[in-house]
Amino acid sequence: MAGATQRSEAATGLALVAPPLVYAVALLAVPMAVIVLFSFWTQDYLDLDTTLTLDNYREAWTDPIYRELMARSVYISGVVTLITVVLAFPVAYYISFHVAPERKALWIFLVTIPFWTSYLVRIFLWKVILGFNGVLNTSLIGIGLIDAPLTVILYNLNAVVIALAHAFAPFAILPIFVALERIDRSLLEAARDLGETARSAFVRVTLPLAMPGVVAASLIVFIPTIGDYITPRLVGGPGGLMIANMIQTQFLRLNNAPMGATLAVLAMLIVSGIALLFVLANRRFLKRRG
């Protein structure tokens, strides 16, 4: 009887899991496999050669343009992740520890307000703010801090970092807030009773316990930003383009899907490697703290 019950529960669980599994395989795994397969082919405009080769990978690693775009993408994503998480932590900490429980939902609601507008609209607004005659330059000239408009805040790497950091700020605040909310406050009280100062209690208790949220926030920001192509295209200029812009160019303008697929595969491998190293470094940090 028990065996029949277990089989029935297993069948029910399989029935529940099957639809999302089929969905994931059909819309994620299959396209991913096609992209990987394409990366081993070659194409000369309309002629697609399905002979398996590593020529695309050799070209991607040896061409300085591809290497520069890949390195710039990793750098921009890393800087955006660092800035976003560092600025998001105090916000999440304040909401978790200093806002009354009945008002926390309102604060989280306010954090999500940027999602009310289209991503494209927000990027175009940054063009208005950072432009040569934009809001920022006009304000700085008006109060006498500068004599001529700044040219280093738009159509370059700096503009991409600013726009991406603003766009992904809520994605960093929310997971850190959740991690902070899960911390047992009695642990902090015990640390204070044992002679810890507020600062040492934060470093030795709060921060290690909040690290899962910090790691989640870092990955949530880093992974999508390295594949962003809209922001670099609109506010980056030639010096702010990223690898995703080259992938788009290979697929849609140069009609070279195999090279575009190769760059996409390499970007995914690099992101996966960096994310894995980050997670392992976090584990070592927590072990030392423990």
C-alpha positions in Angstrom: 0.0 0.0 0.0 2.8 2.4 0.9 4.6 1.6 -2.4 1.5 2.4 -4.4 1.1 5.7 -2.5 4.7 6.6 -3.3 4.3 5.7 -6.9 1.2 7.8 -7.1 3.0 10.8 -5.5 5.9 10.3 -7.9 3.6 10.3 -10.9 1.8 13.4 -9.6 5.1 15.2 -9.1 6.3 14.1 -12.6 3.0 15.4 -14.1 3.6 18.7 -12.4 7.2 19.0 -13.5 6.7 17.8 -17.1 5.1 20.9 -18.6 7.8 23.4 -17.4 10.5 20.9 -18.3 9.2 20.5 -21.8 8.9 24.2 -22.1 12.5 24.8 -20.9 13.9 22.2 -23.2 11.9 23.5 -26.2 12.6 27.2 -25.7 16.0 27.2 -23.9 18.0 24.0 -24.5 17.2 23.5 -28.2 18.0 27.1 -29.2 21.2 26.9 -27.1 22.2 23.6 -28.9 21.5 25.2 -32.3 23.7 28.2 -31.4 26.6 25.9 -30.3 26.2 23.9 -33.6 26.2 27.1 -35.7 29.5 28.2 -34.0 31.2 25.2 -35.7 30.0 26.1 -39.2 31.2 28.9 -41.5 29.3 31.3 -43.8 30.2 33.4 -46.8 27.3 35.7 -47.1 24.5 33.4 -48.4 26.6 30.2 -48.6 26.5 28.2 -45.4 29.1 25.5 -45.0 28.1 22.9 -42.4 31.5 21.3 -42.2 32.6 21.3 -38.6 35.5 23.6 -38.0 37.2 25.6 -35.2 38.0 28.5 -37.6 35.5 30.8 -36.0 36.9 30.3 -32.5 40.5 30.8 -33.8 39.4 34.1 -35.4 37.5 35.2 -32.3 40.6 34.7 -30.1 43.1 36.2 -32.5 41.2 39.2 -33.8 42.1 42.2 -31.6 38.6 43.7 -32.2 36.8 40.8 -30.7 39.3 40.6 -27.8 38.9 44.3 -27.0 35.1 44.1 -27.1 35.0 41.1 -24.9 37.4 42.6 -22.4 35.5 45.9 -22.4 32.2 44.0 -21.8 33.7 42.2 -18.8 35.1 45.4 -17.5 31.9 47.4 -17.9 29.8 44.6 -16.3 32.2 44.3 -13.4 32.2 48.0 -12.7 28.4 48.2 -13.0 28.1 45.3 -10.7 30.5 46.8 -8.1 28.8 50.2 -8.2 25.3 48.8 -8.1 25.9 46.4 -5.2 27.9 48.9 -3.1 25.1 51.5 -3.5 22.3 49.0 -3.1 23.5 47.5 0.2 23.0 50.7 2.3 19.5 51.1 0.8 18.5 47.5 1.6 20.1 47.8 5.0 18.2 50.9 5.9 14.9 49.5 4.7 15.5 46.2 6.6 16.8 47.6 9.9 15.6 51.2 10.2 12.2 51.3 8.5 9.1 50.3 10.6 7.7 46.9 9.5 4.4 48.4 8.4 6.3 50.8 6.0 8.7 48.3 4.5 6.2 47.3 1.7 5.9 50.9 0.7 9.6 51.4 0.5 10.0 48.2 -1.6 7.2 49.5 -3.8 9.1 52.8 -4.3 12.2 50.8 -5.3 10.3 49.1 -8.1 9.0 52.4 -9.6 11.6 52.5 -12.4 10.0 49.3 -13.7 6.9 51.3 -14.5 8.5 52.9 -17.5 10.0 51.2 -20.6 13.7 50.4 -20.5 14.1 52.3 -23.8 12.4 55.4 -22.3 14.8 55.3 -19.4 17.9 55.1 -21.6 16.6 58.0 -23.8 16.1 60.0 -20.6 19.7 59.4 -19.7 20.7 60.8 -23.1 18.7 63.9 -22.2 20.4 64.2 -18.8 23.9 63.5 -20.0 23.8 65.3 -23.4 26.1 68.1 -24.4 23.3 70.6 -23.7 21.5 68.2 -21.3 20.2 68.7 -17.8 23.5 67.9 -16.1 25.7 70.2 -18.1 23.2 73.0 -18.1 22.8 72.7 -14.3 26.6 72.7 -13.7 27.1 75.7 -15.9 24.3 77.5 -14.3 25.8 77.2 -10.8 29.2 78.0 -12.1 31.0 74.7 -11.5 32.1 74.4 -15.1 32.6 76.9 -18.0 31.9 74.5 -20.9 29.7 71.4 -21.3 31.4 68.1 -20.3 32.1 65.7 -23.1 33.1 62.7 -21.1 29.6 61.8 -19.8 27.9 60.7 -23.0 28.8 58.5 -25.9 31.5 56.7 -24.1 32.1 54.0 -21.5 31.1 56.2 -18.6 27.6 56.8 -19.9 27.1 53.0 -20.3 28.1 52.4 -16.7 25.8 55.1 -15.4 22.8 54.0 -17.4 23.3 50.3 -16.6 23.9 50.9 -12.9 20.6 52.9 -12.7 18.7 50.3 -14.7 19.8 47.3 -12.6 19.7 49.0 -9.1 16.3 47.4 -8.1 17.7 44.0 -9.1 20.4 44.4 -6.5 18.4 46.0 -3.7 15.7 43.3 -3.6 17.8 40.2 -3.1 20.0 41.9 -0.5 16.9 43.1 1.3 15.5 39.6 1.4 18.8 38.3 2.8 18.9 41.0 5.5 15.3 40.3 6.5 16.1 36.6 7.1 18.8 37.5 9.7 17.7 36.6 13.2 17.9 39.9 15.2 18.7 38.0 18.4 22.1 37.1 16.9 22.9 40.8 16.8 21.7 41.3 20.3 23.8 38.4 21.5 26.9 39.8 19.7 26.3 43.2 21.4 25.9 41.4 24.8 29.3 39.7 24.2 31.0 43.0 23.9 30.9 43.6 20.1 30.5 47.1 18.9 27.9 48.0 16.3 30.6 48.1 13.6 32.2 44.8 14.6 28.8 43.1 14.9 28.0 44.3 11.4 31.3 42.9 10.0 31.3 39.6 11.9 27.5 38.8 11.9 25.4 40.9 9.6 27.7 41.0 6.5 28.5 37.2 6.5 24.8 36.3 6.9 23.8 38.8 4.1 26.4 37.4 1.7 24.0 35.1 -0.1 21.9 38.1 -1.0 25.1 40.0 -2.1 26.1 37.1 -4.3 22.7 36.8 -5.8 22.6 40.5 -6.5 26.0 40.5 -8.1 25.1 37.6 -10.4 21.7 39.1 -11.3 23.4 42.3 -12.3 26.6 40.9 -13.9 25.1 38.2 -16.1 22.5 40.3 -18.0 24.7 43.5 -18.3 27.4 41.7 -20.2 24.9 40.8 -22.8 23.2 44.2 -23.1 23.4 45.9 -26.5 20.6 48.5 -26.3 22.4 50.8 -23.8 25.8 50.7 -25.5 24.2 51.4 -28.8 22.2 54.4 -27.6 24.6 56.1 -25.1 27.9 54.3 -25.6 29.2 55.6 -28.9 32.1 53.9 -30.6 34.1 53.7 -27.3 31.2 52.2 -25.3 30.2 49.3 -27.6 30.2 45.8 -26.1 30.4 42.3 -27.4 26.6 42.0 -27.7 26.7 44.8 -30.3 29.1 42.8 -32.3 27.0 39.7 -32.0 24.0 41.7 -33.3 26.1 43.0 -36.2 27.3 39.6 -37.2 23.7 38.2 -37.2 21.8 41.1 -38.8 24.2 43.2 -40.8 27.2 41.0 -41.9 25.0 37.9 -42.4 27.5 35.8 -40.6 25.5 33.8 -38.1 28.3 31.3 -37.3 30.6 34.0 -36.1 27.8 35.6 -34.1 27.1 32.2 -32.6 30.8 31.8 -31.7 31.0 35.1 -30.0 27.8 34.3 -28.1 29.1 30.9 -26.9 32.4 32.5 -25.8 30.6 35.2 -23.9 28.5 32.6 -22.2 31.6 30.6 -21.2 33.4 33.6 -19.9 30.4 34.7 -17.9 29.9 31.2 -16.5 33.6 31.0 -15.5 33.6 34.4 -13.8 30.3 33.6 -12.0 31.7 30.2 -10.8 34.9 31.9 -9.5 32.8 34.5 -7.7 30.7 31.8 -6.0 33.8 29.9 -5.0 35.5 33.0 -3.6 32.4 33.7 -1.6 32.4 30.2 -0.1 36.0 30.7 1.0 35.2 34.0 2.5 32.3 32.5 4.5 34.5 29.6 5.7 37.2 32.0 7.0 34.5 34.0 8.7 33.1 30.8 10.2 
